[in-house]
Amino acid sequence: MKILVFGLGYVGLANAILLSQSNEVIGIETDEEKINLINQRKSPLNDEMIIDYLNNKDLDLIATKNYEDHLLDSDLAIIAVPTNYDENTRYFDTSFVDDVITNIKNDNEDLPILIKSTIPVGYTKGQREKFACKNIIFSPEFLREGKALADSLNPSRIIVGDKTDIGKNIANLYKKESLNDTEVLYMDSTEAEAVKLFANTYLAMRVSYFNELDTFAEMKGLSTKDIIMGVSADPRIGNYYNNPSFGYGGYCLPKDSKQLYANFENVPNAMFKAVIDANKIRKTYISDRILRNDPKTVGIYRLIMKKDSDNFRKSAIFDVINNIKDKTKVQIYEPNLDEDYFEGLRVVNDLAEFKKSDIIVANRLDQELLDVKEKVYTRDIFNKD
């Protein structure tokens, strides 16, 4: 098959690499630097398996800006472009997805389209009605940043929002490349869209639950670790995804939980706004704890969203920084930055100099901070994400 993949971020590039093991894949991207790196078999992303596969696997993959020459002879188009959450409309901005679908349909209306971008519930149905077609399909992805290809090769489940032969062919395409015998679930597109948002909101809820447990324990002088271990020993709860943090952040959980809450308009609910509010409350609480002894200098150790990532887009630490920066001097240690100032804050990448901060704030405790552990503020109980 010849497959077009629009958007080469974590989702798009992982899909492109996965499928290019057995298919001709054309990755469509607007970023020239990213295109050049991929064509040189260098990864633009910090993902160990993506780096390995680009270096060492025989992939039938090229990246380009130009898709027009490939539309007529392609068998499938996959859309993995961004859909940012718009705080004003309270909905995802689907304009990039809209544009790609329109461009494809204008030139090749018979080309099946698989949407991997996260979209509001009901979006695919609306696009099918708009173009009077049935070959626009949604299939959610459940990839972790930094482990996107590993999760693509070992999917927890494959969900296809289509019950026809087109949906089955798409499922087989992914199942062929899976290293595990994963379950395939077929459903209508709207239900598949709901699965994505409900799954991520559940994860946001779980993060908020253990964070509020930690807030309670810290304020009451109790052992967070003991309480979490006792709670998590119940197999119905499980000993996973339970390490306290400064709040959930990143690209998916904040926007997906807000989008799901917006979709609940006119539907009785109480839980989902509480999840969103709990995350704000947690970050305010963390900020207050940092400032409680009036430090003159607060050192922020890493901006990255999570351990082993190079991305700090929408990281929870930014809300904490915004809460404290007008009340104390804030400086940043972030090796991914090669500038002296970031958003008005001093960057100190000399670790010895950075450690002179009165208090060091670390969402996740690193080995290189152990010598100054007494001045580190973290809620990292289990040393894991």
Phi and psi in degrees as a GROMACS rama.xvg file:
@    title "Ramachandran Plot"
@    xaxis  label "Phi"
@    yaxis  label "Psi"
@TYPE xy
-108.48  122.901  LYS-2
-124.663  132.89  ILE-3
-98.8175  133.696  LEU-4
-120.577  114.071  VAL-5
-93.2262  115.617  PHE-6
97.9377  119.039  GLY-7
-119.41  47.0796  LEU-8
-80.0365  -158.367  GLY-9
-57.5144  -46.5651  TYR-10
-68.3536  -51.249  VAL-11
-64.5644  -44.358  GLY-12
-68.9129  -38.9689  LEU-13
-62.1146  -42.9595  ALA-14
-64.9646  -41.9648  ASN-15
-62.4272  -45.2198  ALA-16
-66.2165  -45.797  ILE-17
-53.3805  -51.6866  LEU-18
-79.3834  -21.8107  LEU-19
-77.2161  -2.10328  SER-20
-69.0154  -28.5037  GLN-21
-129.637  -1.21774  SER-22
-137.65  160.204  ASN-23
-80.8398  121.271  GLU-24
-122.066  129.522  VAL-25
-110.387  113.102  ILE-26
-89.5613  125.428  GLY-27
-103.074  122.844  ILE-28
-147.942  148.114  GLU-29
-94.5936  -18.1952  THR-30
-82.3383  110.511  ASP-31
-61.7294  -40.5586  GLU-32
-62.4938  -42.7368  GLU-33
-65.0274  -41.0554  LYS-34
-59.7804  -47.5443  ILE-35
-63.6587  -41.9042  ASN-36
-62.5431  -46.9735  LEU-37
-63.2544  -41.3337  ILE-38
-69.4897  -20.8216  ASN-39
-91.0419  7.17527  GLN-40
60.3038  40.0995  ARG-41
-117.539  140.024  LYS-42
-84.9574  131.44  SER-43
-82.275  -2.99797  PRO-44
-122.334  150.834  LEU-45
-87.0718  82.6948  ASN-46
-140.488  112.077  ASP-47
-55.7549  -42.6845  GLU-48
-76.4969  -33.8335  MET-49
-61.7252  -43.7653  ILE-50
-59.15  -45.7058  ILE-51
-64.0138  -46.7289  ASP-52
-67.3678  -39.5446  TYR-53
-64.4779  -36.1341  LEU-54
-75.6538  -38.4023  ASN-55
-119.926  -12.6127  ASN-56
-99.5007  151.986  LYS-57
-85.776  93.4188  ASP-58
-107.162  135.972  LEU-59
-92.7547  74.8743  ASP-60
-138.464  130.373  LEU-61
-131.778  152.671  ILE-62
-113.834  143.698  ALA-63
-158.121  162.217  THR-64
-85.7067  -26.3846  LYS-65
-94.3515  115.76  ASN-66
-106.97  -18.1367  TYR-67
-58.5182  -36.5015  GLU-68
-70.6422  -12.7784  ASP-69
-109.484  -8.62167  HIS-70
-64.1695  -41.8763  LEU-71
-73.1582  -27.1698  LEU-72
-110.545  16.0485  ASP-73
-91.926  157.468  SER-74
-104.683  -19.5812  ASP-75
-158.075  141.252  LEU-76
-117.316  128.827  ALA-77
-110.628  130.033  ILE-78
-107.149  120.526  ILE-79
-134.984  39.2314  ALA-80
-86.031  161.58  VAL-81
-67.6836  147.857  PRO-82
-132.268  87.7976  THR-83
-73.8227  150.49  ASN-84
-81.7747  128.933  TYR-85
-96.629  112.826  ASP-86
-63.9112  -26.3574  GLU-87
-76.6397  -46.9374  ASN-88
-84.4279  -16.197  THR-89
63.7611  27.6117  ARG-90
-139.106  160.087  TYR-91
-61.0845  142.948  PHE-92
-83.9802  102.933  ASP-93
-95.8868  17.2269  THR-94
-60.7869  -37.4819  SER-95
-64.8937  -42.7681  PHE-96
-64.3984  -44.1116  VAL-97
-54.5619  -47.4794  ASP-98
-63.7953  -42.4612  ASP-99
-64.6849  -45.3203  VAL-100
-60.7468  -44.7902  ILE-101
-61.88  -44.8167  THR-102
-62.8871  -40.5487  ASN-103
-65.2376  -48.9933  ILE-104
-65.8728  -30.1661  LYS-105
-66.9634  -31.0848  ASN-106
-103.436  -28.7743  ASP-107
-152.427  83.768  ASN-108
-66.7628  -17.1868  GLU-109
-89.6065  -6.84293  ASP-110
-72.611  120.279  LEU-111
-63.5772  140.244  PRO-112
-118.597  127.147  ILE-113
-110.991  116.595  LEU-114
-90.4135  122.015  ILE-115
-107.99  -15.8982  LYS-116
-62.1475  147.04  SER-117
-77.1984  130.724  THR-118
-135.171  162.096  ILE-119
-66.6609  155.737  PRO-120
-64.2644  124.111  VAL-121
102.349  -6.04282  GLY-122
-63.3426  -48.5555  TYR-123
-61.8669  -43.2901  THR-124
-58.4894  -41.0916  LYS-125
-64.077  -39.6231  GLY-126
-69.3751  -36.9482  GLN-127
-62.0815  -41.9943  ARG-128
-68.577  -39.2586  GLU-129
-61.4087  -42.0328  LYS-130
-101.731  7.31718  PHE-131
49.3414  52.6282  ALA-132
-143.49  166.333  CYS-133
-118.383  5.61645  LYS-134
-102.246  24.2809  ASN-135
-104.294  120.577  ILE-136
-129.661  144.804  ILE-137
-110.716  135.618  PHE-138
-136.697  112.803  SER-139
-70.5794  150.208  PRO-140
-109.861  150.978  GLU-141
-130.423  57.4797  PHE-142
-99.3397  143.366  LEU-143
-94.6461  137.721  ARG-144
-64.0077  131.73  GLU-145
91.9223  -15.4792  GLY-146
-134.132  31.6352  LYS-147
-64.7211  -43.9749  ALA-148
-73.2777  -38.7848  LEU-149
-58.0683  -42.2451  ALA-150
-71.1577  -30.2129  ASP-151
-69.3466  -37.2233  SER-152
-75.8148  -26.6829  LEU-153
-126.919  64.3524  ASN-154
-67.859  144.753  PRO-155
-69.9212  -32.3672  SER-156
-166.262  156.62  ARG-157
-112.568  118.621  ILE-158
-114.832  126.579  ILE-159
-122.296  124.36  VAL-160
-83.9352  54.0144  GLY-161
-166.293  136.457  ASP-162
-107.757  7.02385  LYS-163
-90.4146  -175.742  THR-164
-63.0692  -30.7704  ASP-165
-61.6773  -45.9371  ILE-166
-62.3637  -40.8047  GLY-167
-66.7358  -38.1651  LYS-168
-64.2215  -39.3141  ASN-169
-65.9413  -43.3802  ILE-170
-59.8333  -42.6535  ALA-171
-65.1362  -33.6837  ASN-172
-59.2146  -44.5888  LEU-173
-78.6926  -37.8937  TYR-174
-63.0307  -35.1853  LYS-175
-59.029  -34.6278  LYS-176
-91.7865  -6.99567  GLU-177
-72.6992  140.04  SER-178
-88.3912  -8.99865  LEU-179
-120.487  165.889  ASN-180
-90.835  73.3599  ASP-181
-79.8858  156.272  THR-182
-79.8795  141.092  GLU-183
-108.147  127.745  VAL-184
-115.592  123.28  LEU-185
-102.86  135.567  TYR-186
-156.876  175.388  MET-187
-73.9527  160.853  ASP-188
-60.1375  -40.2021  SER-189
-66.3454  -39.1099  THR-190
-65.8378  -38.5657  GLU-191
-63.9043  -39.7712  ALA-192
-62.7211  -40.4865  GLU-193
-65.8349  -38.4522  ALA-194
-55.365  -46.8535  VAL-195
-58.7866  -48.6122  LYS-196
-71.9654  -39.5153  LEU-197
-67.4289  -37.4096  PHE-198
-63.7673  -47.5662  ALA-199
-69.9565  -33.4757  ASN-200
-70.1157  -32.7574  THR-201
-62.44  -42.2847  TYR-202
-63.7035  -40.861  LEU-203
-62.0231  -40.1864  ALA-204
-63.9753  -40.2196  MET-205
-66.7735  -41.9555  ARG-206
-58.7612  -47.3975  VAL-207
-63.821  -36.5541  SER-208
-61.0625  -51.3994  TYR-209
-72.5491  -26.808  PHE-210
-67.0006  -41.5318  ASN-211
-71.4413  -32.6168  GLU-212
-59.256  -44.3568  LEU-213
-65.5858  -40.3578  ASP-214
-58.8041  -45.4052  THR-215
-59.7053  -48.7632  PHE-216
-64.043  -43.6049  ALA-217
-63.8846  -42.5315  GLU-218
-71.446  -27.9975  MET-219
-93.6614  -1.1143  LYS-220
72.5375  31.1613  GLY-221
-104.281  167.05  LEU-222
-85.9411  107.762  SER-223
-57.819  -43.226  THR-224
-59.2152  -46.4237  LYS-225
-63.2527  -42.1101  ASP-226
-65.8056  -46.652  ILE-227
-63.1204  -41.8046  ILE-228
-63.1678  -39.1421  MET-229
-67.6629  -41.7805  GLY-230
-66.5761  -45.3392  VAL-231
-73.6182  -13.1324  SER-232
-68.609  -17.9019  ALA-233
-69.8048  118.073  ASP-234
-61.204  -20.9436  PRO-235
-72.77  -20.6155  ARG-236
-98.939  -51.7366  ILE-237
88.318  147.527  GLY-238
-94.9378  67.9396  ASN-239
-157.061  158.721  TYR-240
46.6537  47.6159  TYR-241
-134.17  14.2277  ASN-242
-86.5454  121.042  ASN-243
-58.57  155.029  PRO-244
-147.727  -173.372  SER-245
-84.1851  2.52254  PHE-246
129.963  157.597  GLY-247
-78.6927  142.293  TYR-248
-144.093  -149.237  GLY-249
84.1522  -168.561  GLY-250
-88.2737  -27.2576  TYR-251
-98.5078  -56.4626  CYS-252
-60.4501  -44.791  LEU-253
-61.9176  -46.4845  PRO-254
-74.685  -35.0886  LYS-255
-70.0787  -38.3027  ASP-256
-67.6912  -36.4345  SER-257
-68.9985  -39.3668  LYS-258
-65.8314  -41.3279  GLN-259
-62.7384  -42.0002  LEU-260
-61.6426  -39.8191  TYR-261
-63.3409  -36.5667  ALA-262
-68.9836  -14.5472  ASN-263
-85.0066  6.23015  PHE-264
-55.3483  129.925  GLU-265
71.7594  9.76067  ASN-266
-114.62  126.306  VAL-267
-56.5534  131.36  PRO-268
-164.179  158.256  ASN-269
-140.515  -23.7304  ALA-270
-75.9777  -39.7658  MET-271
-74.8776  -35.1273  PHE-272
-66.5688  -34.3202  LYS-273
-63.9528  -37.4465  ALA-274
-62.3754  -44.8863  VAL-275
-64.1773  -44.7316  ILE-276
-66.1314  -37.2498  ASP-277
-61.256  -36.0322  ALA-278
-68.2516  -38.6288  ASN-279
-65.5619  -43.5222  LYS-280
-62.4504  -40.7909  ILE-281
-60.8557  -45.5093  ARG-282
-67.3723  -33.4254  LYS-283
-66.466  -42.2419  THR-284
-61.9808  -45.8893  TYR-285
-59.6634  -42.5095  ILE-286
-61.4868  -43.3545  SER-287
-64.1378  -38.4854  ASP-288
-65.2709  -37.957  ARG-289
-62.8889  -38.4131  ILE-290
-90.1429  -1.63157  LEU-291
-63.9373  -25.7776  ARG-292
-106.247  19.1327  ASN-293
52.2191  55.4791  ASP-294
-65.8928  143.121  PRO-295
-79.138  -34.0363  LYS-296
-133.176  125.451  THR-297
-110.288  123.329  VAL-298
-98.5704  123.877  GLY-299
-94.8045  111.114  ILE-300
-88.2178  103.353  TYR-301
75.0635  139.601  ARG-302
-103.487  -9.94016  LEU-303
-59.6713  151.052  ILE-304
-65.1319  -39.9177  MET-305
-155.008  169.662  LYS-306
-56.8931  140.629  LYS-307
67.9169  15.0711  ASP-308
-100.349  160  SER-309
-115.566  10.4116  ASP-310
-111.088  128.791  ASN-311
-120.3  27.7958  PHE-312
-66.3504  122.157  ARG-313
63.2053  22.7099  LYS-314
-62.3163  141.832  SER-315
-60.9114  -26.4195  ALA-316
-63.3055  -24.7508  ILE-317
-65.1553  -37.4468  PHE-318
-66.7256  -37.2831  ASP-319
-63.5831  -45.5632  VAL-320
-57.9557  -46.2728  ILE-321
-61.6525  -31.7338  ASN-322
-72.0594  -27.3878  ASN-323
-112.045  -15.6827  ILE-324
-65.486  -23.9001  LYS-325
-88.2948  -2.11272  ASP-326
-113.946  -8.6107  LYS-327
-160.881  169.15  THR-328
-82.2418  128.1  LYS-329
-116.763  131.873  VAL-330
-131  156.692  GLN-331
-121.469  137.285  ILE-332
-111.325  112.056  TYR-333
-150.889  99.0911  GLU-334
-59.1779  -19.5869  PRO-335
-75.7579  -7.69591  ASN-336
-102.756  132.924  LEU-337
-115.22  31.0774  ASP-338
-121.358  160.757  GLU-339
-80.2029  -26.4335  ASP-340
-135.394  142.635  TYR-341
-131.665  115.731  PHE-342
51.4937  42.2703  GLU-343
83.336  -0.912408  GLY-344
-107.825  141.01  LEU-345
-68.8185  134.091  ARG-346
-99.9959  122.922  VAL-347
-120.174  93.9588  VAL-348
-95.9239  8.01871  ASN-349
-85.3064  107.207  ASP-350
-61.8641  -38.7557  LEU-351
-62.6066  -42.1311  ALA-352
-66.1031  -43.0373  GLU-353
-59.9798  -37.3015  PHE-354
-68.4983  -6.62981  LYS-355
-78.1463  -6.31792  LYS-356
-55.3107  148.123  SER-357
-64.1896  -39.3887  ASP-358
-138.83  138.85  ILE-359
-110.829  125.331  ILE-360
-103.628  120.087  VAL-361
-133.951  115.579  ALA-362
-61.8795  -36.9667  ASN-363
-128.972  129.202  ARG-364
-75.1812  128.197  LEU-365
-109.172  153.518  ASP-366
-54.9725  -34.8086  GLN-367
-74.5774  -1.53095  GLU-368
-103.121  -2.5823  LEU-369
-62.6228  -28.5655  LEU-370
-73.5818  -14.4345  ASP-371
-124.185  30.856  VAL-372
-57.0585  -30.0349  LYS-373
-65.6131  -19.9177  GLU-374
-108.455  8.29134  LYS-375
-91.0319  129.007  VAL-376
-104.377  117.69  TYR-377
-147.173  157.257  THR-378
-114.324  19.802  ARG-379
-76.5878  101.629  ASP-380
-89.045  -38.3135  ILE-381
-111.655  5.27322  PHE-382
54.514  49.3617  ASN-383
-154.509  165.848  LYS-384
